[in-house]
Amino acid sequence: RLKANDYLELIGLQNVKQRSRMLVQYMYAEKLNYAVCGTTNKTELFLGQFVKYGDGGSDFEPLADCYKVQVYALGRLLNVNEAIMKRPPSADTWSHFTSDEEFYWRMPLEILDQLLYAQEHQLPTEVIEKNTGLSSETIEKVLIHINRIRDSTEYVRAAPPICYISR
């Protein structure tokens, strides 16, 4: 198990890669007078699963109201190349490939998105059980975990605070 300082250092190094990508994207966007299109979806946005001023930095976010499973459905509708569609989601910042499902969620994406949808729309546990096949105990544990993740990433989703000095 990693010590807290080692974990934070690892996360900091991972975030450098994400921010470097955005640096290059904005360099070209400014050179060509373009806007940077974000790729953050509703699942990532809800959980704060993006790097502030990294992959979360963009001029507009066309997918931010779509759960990740909906993004895949859109990809199929648009005939996105099958190799791209089958590639598991990953931040691609580690030397060893780790899918988002393995690293972050530890559950199938389809289940995660159903739970997020259920939470957003305040669906009763019985409906969630029926749709996911999970027990009420598991649902409760997972929703607690999801809310902990969301609470711990609040700073990622928040705009920088303003220090008012003129008042």
N, C-alpha and C positions, 0 to 999 in steps of 0.2 A: 504494500500500500504506500502511495506517495505521501510525503509530508506536505503540509499546506504550502510552504514556500516553494517547494519543487513543482507542485501543481500550478501555482500562479506563474512561475517562470515559464513553464511549458505552454500555458495558455497565452502568455504574452508573446512568445515566439510564434505561436500559431497565428495570432492576430496580425503580426507583422506581414505575413504573406497575403492575408486578405486585404490589408490596407495598401500594400504595394500594388496589388492588382487594380485597385480603384485609382491610385495615383496615375497609372498608365492610361486607364480608361478616360480619366478627366483630361489628361494631357492631349489625347487625340480628340476628345470632344471639343475642347477649346480651340485646338488647331483647325478643326473642320467646321466650327460653329454648330456643333451637334449638342444634343442632350444625352445624358447617361440614363439608360433604361435599367431599372432595378429588376431583380429576379426573386425578391422575397415574396413568399406566399403566405396565406393566412395562418397556416400551421406554424411556420417559423416566426411570424410576427407575433402571434399569440404567446408563444413560448419564449420569445426573445432569443431565438436561435440564429443570430447573425452577429456580425462584428460591427460595433458602433464605429462609424466613419470608415468601415471596410465594405463588405458586401451589403451592408445596410445603408450605405451612402449612395444616393442616386438622385436624379432630378424628377423622376416619376416612377411609380410602382404599379404596373398594369395587372399584376397577379396577386396583389396584397389582399384581395377579397375572395380569393379562391383557395380552398384547402388543397393540400398537396395532391390528394387523389384526383381532385378536379383538374389540376394542372396536367396530370397524366392523361386524363380523359380528353382534354383539349389537344394535347400532343397527338393522340390517336386520331382525333377528328381532322387535324391539320396534316396528317401523314408524315409526322416527324420520323426521321430515320430510325429503324428498329434498334440499331446498336445504341443510339442515344436513349431510347425509351427503356431499354433493358438494363442500362447502367444504373446501379444502386446510387441513391443520393449520398453525396459525401462532400465534406468541406475541402477535400483534397489538400490537406495541409500536413499530413503525417507521411513519413517515409513508408510505413506499412499501411496498406489500404484498410480502412475501417468505414463501414457504411454508417450513415446517420442512425439507421435502425439499431445497429449493434451498439454504437457509442452513446447515443443520447436516450433512446426510447425504450429499448429492450422489449419491444412489442411490434407486431406488424403495423405498418403505416395505415392500413385500412381501419384497424381497430382504433388507433390513436385519433384519426380524424373523426371517426364516429363519436368518440368520447368528447372531443373538443366541440363538435357540433351540438351534442346533447347538452353540454355545459352551457354553451352560448345561448341555446334556446330553452334552457331550464326544463329539459325533458325528465319525466319521472324515472326512477331507477328501474321499474318494471319494463318500461319501453326500451331502456338501454340493455337490460338483460336479454330481452327478446331479440334485439337487433345484433348484439355482439356475441351472445352465447356465454358471456362472463357472469359469474355469480355476483350477487349484490355486495358481498365482502370484497371481492377483487375490484369491482367498480369503485367502491369507496376508497380503497387503498390507492388505486391508480389516480383517481381524481385528486386525492390529497397530494400525491407526488407531483402531478401536473401543476397544481396550484403553488407548490413549493418552488418548482422551477420558474413559474411565472413571477412569483414574488421576488425570487433571487435575481431576476433579470430586468426588474423594473427600470433600473438606471439605463439599460440599453435602449429601451423604448422611449425614454423621456428626453425631451429637449434639454439642452444645457440650462442650468439655472442662471438667472440674471442677477447680478449684484447691483442693486440700485444704490447709487451714491448721491443722487441729486435730491433725495427726499429728506 
